[in-house]
Amino acid sequence: MADPLVIAFAGNPNSGKTSLFNALTGARQHVANYPGVTVEVKHGRHVLTDGTEVRLLDLPGTYSLTAYSAEERVAREALLERQAVAIVCVIDASNLERNLYLLTQLVELDIPVVVALNMVDEAERLGLVIDTRRLEKLVGVPVVPTVGRRGDGVTELIEAAVKVAREGRRPKPFSLSSHVEEAVAEISPLVANLDGLEPGRKRFLALKLLEHDPELVSGAHHRLPQEVLDRVEEVRAELEEHLGEDPEILVADDRYGIAAGVAREVVGRSTQGRARTAERVDSILTNRVLGLPVLVLIMWGLFEGVFRIGGPLSEGIEVAFGWLGATLSESMADGPLRSLVVDGVISGVGGVLVFIPQVMLLFLGIALMEDTGYLARAAFVVDRIMHAFGLHGKSFIPMLLGFGCSVPAIMATRVLSDPKDRLTTILVVPWMSCSARLPVYALLIGAFFPAERGGVVLLSLYFMGVVLALVAARLFRSTLFKGPSEPFVMELPPYRMPTARAVVVHMWERAWLYVQKAGTTILAMSLVMWALSSYPKPPAGSEISDLEYSIAGRAGKAIEPVMAPAGFDWKLSVAVITGFAAKEVVVSSLSTIYGVGADAAEVGELPSLRESLQADPAMNPLVAYAFMVFVLLYIPCIPAVAVVAREAGSWKWAGFLVLWTTGSAWALATLVYQVGRLVVG
């Protein structure tokens, strides 16, 4: 059986590569209306109508084959390793000139290329008319109009890519200015005999040496004779002396000139109306004065919706689990098995699943902000603030992703080219309130704060995480990672109407991951917590309760003196320890602890976790808020710590993060509790 054809999807960030990839493979990779979502190579499979199997590679977005950041390096290496027999260059039709710059480089790789002229619907709404046939003639490769998010044109696209791959149709490189071409002609023969260099790659390598590409030049130093390297430098110096400009700039100018010329030839405009509307909206959303209040108002509205709409839905699920637990208690004989099922499984897993509505609503709001293009504008709004604290404006994207999950957020720091900016962002991303913390917040806010204040309390926690992350970033940049931060340059994507399918899929995926975690990690931890809370049993006649005599009770009592300054009793102390596995486990642990400790004499009247917390004399609004502050700031989950070690390149930084976040959490929670006691009296 023949090996499947491998086709790579390359293009600028936010050009729609992943939408096309998903449409062809049936995958559900995260798609958003801002750059930097894909930070590693994604693999997928597509089968043509004739049975031909095609393997697809979704590469991280890149503006150039000169890599300036980690994700651009990943994209270039995948292309240079010749994994693909054809390249689909995905071009945003609404921004043709800028996107064509990458195409001028891809055609030099000696690999068949097809252009996916994507988002043609967006171009039409902007009043742009593109002559596709003329474009195809000028660039010398097939051009297929597509709308990735709807799946329009994807069949024609993959068929065109397979056709050029089978025919081995190599594209013809664009001719640059005469002086640059003369320099390339002089360097090409010098590298022709380089071991492993394919004949079709001579021009590409010659141009990269002429541009003084850092990584390729470094590799060439180990593989080319010194006299060749010296001659290359002489050619570069002669070109710079003759034209008075760095050869890298000269080559880039030539490429931009080609892109601009092609765009002028093929793009017409029918109206400016929609562009002017977008500019008027931007004048408000990105305004130096109004932008930040608008952002805060939008986030407050989101959190209000999470509680006002999600609260009643969660209560309904809570009632259902309460009924299930009571029914099983009535039907099962008293003993360890009933306790395991009711107090371990139903209380532990059910205590987490009741918050599915809030999680889905949170991700609904985030998906809407992503897909409309507002999140990228929010990055510009906070850019000045972030620079004041030593963070790059692009750090806003990973930090914002952190509201969903810390793991992809930490990986998204690959969009930052400066190592200092990247490591700083990695260390502060865990202080963004991920969705796993939301059940803890929803539980305690619902139990101890009035419904009309729920959104404000939740907003204060998210706001606190952001502010403390900025303060920590300033501290890190002033001590561990000194040096100037790079200027922030990121495109503003066009406003788009979110598709119902994309929003629902995004929301459903997050909810399904939440349910999966409830059925795996949280279930396992609930069973462990039940065992630790149930055994060993106290001696007959002992006045100590079963719960306090158990392993969990003893462990909690042992660490209670350390946590007492923050207002935590032994039950809360045990819960935060188990939360290292996953933050939702904090809720399941409390459910199990209070379930085991409940008086089960009155079967059928089992209290809910909220009612149990409200009845606990050790709990009150101040303790609840201090506990939420601790959960916000302390150790990220195990997968997040592992990703920090991988992305930072050392377990040293992961260990530092664990100690730093836990120490900070204890200090801030203690401060909140002690100051609150003084104020409340």
Secondary structure as GFF3:
##gff-version 3
##sequence-region A 1 681
A	DSSP	beta_strand	5	11	.	.	.	ID=ss1
A	DSSP	alpha_helix	17	25	.	.	.	ID=ss2
A	DSSP	beta_strand	42	47	.	.	.	ID=ss3
A	DSSP	beta_strand	53	58	.	.	.	ID=ss4
A	DSSP	alpha_helix	70	80	.	.	.	ID=ss5
A	DSSP	beta_strand	86	92	.	.	.	ID=ss6
A	DSSP	three_ten_helix	93	95	.	.	.	ID=ss7
A	DSSP	alpha_helix	96	106	.	.	.	ID=ss8
A	DSSP	three_ten_helix	107	109	.	.	.	ID=ss9
A	DSSP	beta_strand	113	118	.	.	.	ID=ss10
A	DSSP	alpha_helix	120	125	.	.	.	ID=ss11
A	DSSP	beta_strand	128	130	.	.	.	ID=ss12
A	DSSP	alpha_helix	132	139	.	.	.	ID=ss13
A	DSSP	beta_strand	143	145	.	.	.	ID=ss14
A	DSSP	alpha_helix	154	167	.	.	.	ID=ss15
A	DSSP	alpha_helix	178	191	.	.	.	ID=ss16
A	DSSP	three_ten_helix	199	201	.	.	.	ID=ss17
A	DSSP	alpha_helix	202	211	.	.	.	ID=ss18
A	DSSP	alpha_helix	214	221	.	.	.	ID=ss19
A	DSSP	alpha_helix	226	243	.	.	.	ID=ss20
A	DSSP	alpha_helix	247	266	.	.	.	ID=ss21
A	DSSP	beta_strand	267	269	.	.	.	ID=ss22
A	DSSP	alpha_helix	273	285	.	.	.	ID=ss23
A	DSSP	alpha_helix	291	308	.	.	.	ID=ss24
A	DSSP	alpha_helix	310	331	.	.	.	ID=ss25
A	DSSP	alpha_helix	336	339	.	.	.	ID=ss26
A	DSSP	pi_helix	340	346	.	.	.	ID=ss27
A	DSSP	alpha_helix	347	353	.	.	.	ID=ss28
A	DSSP	alpha_helix	356	372	.	.	.	ID=ss29
A	DSSP	alpha_helix	374	388	.	.	.	ID=ss30
A	DSSP	three_ten_helix	393	395	.	.	.	ID=ss31
A	DSSP	alpha_helix	396	401	.	.	.	ID=ss32
A	DSSP	alpha_helix	406	411	.	.	.	ID=ss33
A	DSSP	three_ten_helix	412	415	.	.	.	ID=ss34
A	DSSP	alpha_helix	419	428	.	.	.	ID=ss35
A	DSSP	three_ten_helix	429	431	.	.	.	ID=ss36
A	DSSP	three_ten_helix	435	437	.	.	.	ID=ss37
A	DSSP	alpha_helix	438	448	.	.	.	ID=ss38
A	DSSP	three_ten_helix	451	453	.	.	.	ID=ss39
A	DSSP	alpha_helix	454	479	.	.	.	ID=ss40
A	DSSP	alpha_helix	500	519	.	.	.	ID=ss41
A	DSSP	alpha_helix	521	534	.	.	.	ID=ss42
A	DSSP	alpha_helix	546	549	.	.	.	ID=ss43
A	DSSP	alpha_helix	551	563	.	.	.	ID=ss44
A	DSSP	three_ten_helix	564	566	.	.	.	ID=ss45
A	DSSP	alpha_helix	570	578	.	.	.	ID=ss46
A	DSSP	alpha_helix	584	597	.	.	.	ID=ss47
A	DSSP	alpha_helix	609	615	.	.	.	ID=ss48
A	DSSP	alpha_helix	621	633	.	.	.	ID=ss49
A	DSSP	alpha_helix	638	648	.	.	.	ID=ss50
A	DSSP	alpha_helix	651	680	.	.	.	ID=ss51
###
